[in-house]
Amino acid sequence: MQLNSTQPGRKMHPIARERKRQEMSVRELASKAGLSYVGLSHLETGRSEPRLKTQRAIAGALGVRIRDLWPEPPELRRNGHKRP
């Protein structure tokens, strides 16, 4: 499932929501987190799933907890399971 806030009825990814709340550009967050602009963009739109190392980098750059951005572990999201 791709997340794209420019399309009506689509949910904005928590990364994008927090980034915008902090008035930070995609390029700025990508630089702070040590990621490429394209890589971060793909995460925000749901085109790719981050590894734990990337989750830590993004959460650290935003000053939030990983679970604030990803409430369910990636292995549960990929398999379509809900947290008990």
ABEGO torsion letter per residue (X at the ends): XBBBAABBGBBBBAAAAAAAAAGBBAAAAAAAAGBBAAAAAAAAAGABBBBAAAAAAAAAAAGBBAAAABABBAAAAAAGBBBX
